[in-house]
């Protein structure tokens, strides 16, 4: 398997860990439908690399979702993605028990439409209004990030059940079709252009970086970021965040502006 084999994540989320052990640190999460190139499978763990951002590590390898695994053979015929956090039902009724929950950005293969539901290739029923074409993108990544307000902080997380600062930025930009690295240090080097301005001149959609942290500017006075101080995704006054993080030992390392249009909030 030197060249690797392409698999697809079958579970709603799959943990990608630093080592092949359930006790190893969580580096990131792969969402349902994401592709991963696997180079080696041993003792229930797959050593692989995520196609979307090149992140490498170890994922649970069993091909059967019912057995608690996370991968299925080969890329599937995914054509839509979830535009919201949602439940997959067992049938065409909101009263039936859910089969699984999906995070924003999960990819699905749809077999048919039974309005108001879309029926997945696996037989689950999903509200069709919460699915969009893989080729359809949001227009405001800041608004996407703001939807996660109150979501708990989780190192390595990428869903409303828990996410970290760089995961929030990656998910928000990904919903808008903008490729984004996983770690804040790499994001700082790869995204946008550096600004030689004062924090009071920041505008919606700008990014503020510290050592191992990133925040998204909401407006001239506030940020949205997942952070370990609040242990959640929070809105915070920009000046307050800068002063608080400076007091903990880190100054702003850069402020950056992306080459993407961000609508003004209505």
C-alpha positions as CSV (number, residue, x, y, z in Angstrom):
1,X,0.0,0.0,0.0
2,X,3.0,2.3,-0.6
3,X,1.0,4.5,-3.0
4,X,-2.1,4.6,-0.8
5,X,-5.7,3.7,-1.4
6,X,-8.5,6.3,-1.4
7,X,-11.3,5.7,1.2
8,X,-14.2,7.8,2.3
9,X,-15.3,8.7,5.8
10,X,-18.5,6.8,6.6
11,X,-19.3,8.0,10.1
12,X,-20.6,11.5,10.8
13,X,-17.1,12.4,12.1
14,X,-13.9,10.4,12.4
15,X,-11.2,11.4,14.8
16,X,-7.7,11.8,13.3
17,X,-5.2,11.2,16.1
18,X,-1.6,11.8,16.6
19,X,-0.9,8.1,17.2
20,X,-2.8,4.8,16.7
21,X,-4.5,4.8,20.0
22,X,-7.9,6.0,21.3
23,X,-6.0,7.8,24.1
24,X,-3.8,9.7,21.7
25,X,-4.4,13.5,21.2
26,X,-7.0,14.5,18.7
27,X,-5.3,16.4,15.9
28,X,-8.4,17.1,13.8
29,X,-11.7,15.5,12.7
30,X,-12.7,14.3,9.3
31,X,-16.4,14.7,8.3
32,X,-18.7,12.2,6.6
33,X,-17.9,12.0,2.9
34,X,-14.3,13.4,3.2
35,X,-11.7,11.4,1.3
36,X,-8.6,10.1,2.9
37,X,-5.6,8.3,1.3
38,X,-4.7,5.4,3.4
39,X,-1.1,4.1,3.3
40,X,-1.3,1.4,6.0
41,X,-3.9,-0.4,8.1
42,X,-2.7,-2.2,11.2
43,X,-4.5,-3.3,14.3
44,X,-7.7,-1.4,13.6
45,X,-6.0,1.9,12.7
46,X,-5.4,3.5,9.3
47,X,-2.5,5.8,8.7
48,X,-3.5,8.3,6.1
49,X,-3.8,11.8,4.8
50,X,-6.9,13.9,4.4
51,X,-7.5,15.0,0.8
52,X,-9.0,18.4,1.7
53,X,-6.1,19.8,3.7
54,X,-3.3,17.3,3.6
55,X,-3.5,16.6,7.4
56,X,-1.9,13.2,8.3
57,X,-2.5,10.9,11.2
58,X,-4.4,7.8,12.3
59,X,-8.1,7.1,12.0
60,X,-10.2,4.1,13.1
61,X,-10.1,1.8,10.1
62,X,-13.0,-0.6,10.2
63,X,-15.0,-0.5,6.9
64,X,-18.3,-1.1,8.7
65,X,-19.9,1.9,10.3
66,X,-22.1,-0.4,12.4
67,X,-19.0,-1.9,14.0
68,X,-17.8,1.5,15.1
69,X,-15.4,2.1,12.2
70,X,-15.0,5.2,10.1
71,X,-14.0,4.3,6.6
72,X,-15.6,2.7,3.5
73,X,-13.8,1.5,0.4
74,X,-13.2,3.9,-2.4
75,X,-14.8,7.3,-3.0
76,X,-18.6,7.2,-3.1
77,X,-21.0,9.2,-5.3
78,X,-21.4,12.1,-3.0
79,X,-23.2,15.0,-4.6
80,X,-24.6,17.2,-1.8
81,X,-23.4,18.5,1.6
82,X,-25.2,19.5,4.8
83,X,-25.7,23.3,5.1
84,X,-26.6,23.0,8.8
85,X,-26.3,20.6,11.7
86,X,-29.1,18.1,11.2
87,X,-30.4,14.6,12.0
88,X,-30.8,11.7,9.6
89,X,-34.1,10.0,10.2
90,X,-35.0,6.3,9.9
91,X,-38.0,7.2,7.7
92,X,-40.2,10.0,6.3
93,X,-41.5,11.2,9.6
94,X,-40.1,13.7,12.2
95,X,-41.4,11.3,14.9
96,X,-39.1,8.4,13.9
97,X,-35.8,8.0,15.9
98,X,-32.7,9.5,14.3
99,X,-30.0,7.3,12.8
100,X,-27.2,9.8,13.1
101,X,-26.4,13.5,13.4
102,X,-24.5,15.3,10.7
103,X,-22.3,18.4,11.1
104,X,-22.3,21.3,8.7
105,X,-20.2,20.3,5.7
106,X,-20.8,16.6,5.7
107,X,-21.1,15.0,2.3
108,X,-23.8,12.7,1.2
109,X,-25.0,10.6,-1.7
110,X,-28.7,11.1,-2.4
111,X,-30.7,8.3,-4.0
112,X,-34.0,10.1,-4.5
113,X,-36.2,12.9,-3.3
114,X,-39.4,12.2,-1.3
115,X,-40.4,15.8,-0.5
116,X,-39.7,17.3,2.0
117,X,-37.0,14.7,2.5
118,X,-34.0,13.6,0.5
119,X,-33.3,9.8,0.8
120,X,-29.6,9.0,1.1
121,X,-28.0,6.1,-0.6
122,X,-27.8,4.4,2.8
123,X,-31.6,4.8,3.3
124,X,-31.7,7.7,5.7
125,X,-34.1,10.6,5.5
126,X,-32.8,14.1,5.6
127,X,-34.6,17.4,5.3
128,X,-33.9,18.4,1.7
129,X,-34.0,22.1,2.5
130,X,-30.8,21.7,4.6
131,X,-28.8,20.1,1.7
132,X,-27.0,22.0,-1.0
133,X,-25.0,20.9,-4.0
134,X,-21.3,20.3,-3.3
135,X,-20.7,23.1,-5.9
136,X,-22.9,25.6,-4.1
137,X,-21.2,27.9,-1.6
138,X,-22.1,30.4,1.1
139,X,-21.3,34.0,0.6
140,X,-20.3,35.2,4.1
141,X,-17.8,33.0,6.0
142,X,-18.1,35.3,9.1
143,X,-21.9,34.6,9.2
144,X,-21.1,30.9,9.1
145,X,-18.6,31.2,12.0
146,X,-21.2,33.2,14.0
147,X,-23.6,30.3,13.8
148,X,-21.3,28.4,16.1
149,X,-21.7,30.9,18.9
150,X,-21.7,28.9,22.2
151,X,-20.3,25.7,20.7
152,X,-17.9,24.2,23.2
153,X,-14.2,24.5,22.7
154,X,-12.5,21.2,21.7
155,X,-8.9,20.9,20.7
156,X,-8.9,19.4,17.2
157,X,-12.7,19.6,16.8
158,X,-14.6,20.8,13.7
159,X,-18.3,20.5,14.6
160,X,-20.9,22.2,16.7
161,X,-20.3,19.6,19.4
162,X,-16.8,21.1,19.8
163,X,-14.2,22.9,17.8
164,X,-11.0,24.9,18.1
165,X,-10.0,28.3,16.7
166,X,-8.4,27.1,13.5
167,X,-11.2,24.5,13.0
168,X,-13.8,27.3,13.2
169,X,-12.0,29.2,10.5
170,X,-11.5,26.2,8.3
171,X,-15.1,25.1,8.5
172,X,-16.4,28.7,7.9
173,X,-14.2,29.3,4.9
174,X,-14.9,25.7,3.5
175,X,-18.6,26.5,3.5
176,X,-17.7,29.4,1.1
177,X,-15.6,27.2,-1.1
178,X,-12.3,28.7,0.1
179,X,-9.5,26.2,0.8
180,X,-8.0,26.6,4.2
181,X,-5.1,24.8,6.1
182,X,-5.9,23.2,9.4
183,X,-3.5,24.8,11.9
184,X,-3.5,28.5,12.8
185,X,0.3,28.8,12.2
186,X,-0.1,27.6,8.7
187,X,-3.2,29.6,8.1
188,X,-1.3,32.8,9.1
189,X,1.3,32.1,6.4
190,X,-1.2,30.9,3.7
191,X,-4.2,33.2,4.0
192,X,-4.6,36.7,2.7
193,X,-2.1,39.6,3.1
194,X,-0.7,41.2,6.1
195,X,-2.1,44.6,7.3
196,X,-0.1,47.4,8.7
197,X,-3.0,49.1,10.5
198,X,-4.3,49.6,14.0
199,X,-6.8,47.1,15.4
200,X,-9.4,49.9,15.3
201,X,-9.2,49.8,11.5
202,X,-10.0,46.2,11.1
203,X,-13.1,45.3,9.2
204,X,-15.5,42.4,8.9
205,X,-13.7,39.3,7.6
206,X,-10.2,40.2,8.6
207,X,-8.2,37.8,10.7
208,X,-6.2,38.4,13.9
209,X,-3.4,36.0,14.7
210,X,-1.5,35.3,17.9
211,X,0.9,32.4,18.6
212,X,-1.2,29.3,18.1
213,X,-4.5,31.2,17.9
214,X,-6.7,33.0,15.3
215,X,-9.9,35.1,15.6
216,X,-12.3,36.3,12.9
217,X,-13.3,40.0,12.9
218,X,-17.0,40.6,13.0
219,X,-17.0,44.4,12.8
220,X,-14.8,47.3,13.8
221,X,-15.1,46.4,17.5
222,X,-15.6,42.7,18.0
223,X,-14.3,39.2,17.1
224,X,-15.7,35.7,17.0
225,X,-13.3,32.9,18.0
226,X,-13.2,29.5,19.6
227,X,-11.0,29.9,22.7
228,X,-9.9,28.1,25.8
229,X,-10.6,31.2,28.0
230,X,-14.4,31.0,27.4
231,X,-14.2,27.3,26.6
232,X,-16.6,28.0,23.8
233,X,-17.0,30.0,20.6
234,X,-17.6,33.5,21.8
235,X,-18.1,37.1,20.6
236,X,-15.5,39.3,22.3
237,X,-14.6,43.0,22.0
238,X,-11.4,43.2,19.9
239,X,-9.5,45.4,22.4
240,X,-10.5,43.2,25.3
241,X,-9.3,40.1,23.5
242,X,-5.9,41.7,22.6
243,X,-5.4,42.9,26.2
244,X,-6.4,39.6,27.7
245,X,-4.2,37.5,25.5
246,X,-1.3,39.9,25.9
247,X,-1.6,39.5,29.7
248,X,-1.4,35.7,29.2
249,X,1.9,36.1,27.4
250,X,1.1,36.5,23.6
251,X,0.9,39.6,21.5
252,X,-0.8,39.8,18.1
253,X,1.6,38.3,15.5
254,X,-0.3,39.6,12.5
255,X,-3.6,40.9,11.1
256,X,-4.5,39.7,7.7
257,X,-7.1,40.5,5.0
258,X,-8.5,37.8,2.7
259,X,-9.1,38.2,-1.0
260,X,-12.8,37.3,-0.6
261,X,-15.8,39.6,-0.5
262,X,-17.6,39.6,2.8
263,X,-21.1,41.2,2.8
264,X,-21.9,43.7,5.4
265,X,-24.3,42.3,8.1
266,X,-27.9,43.3,7.6
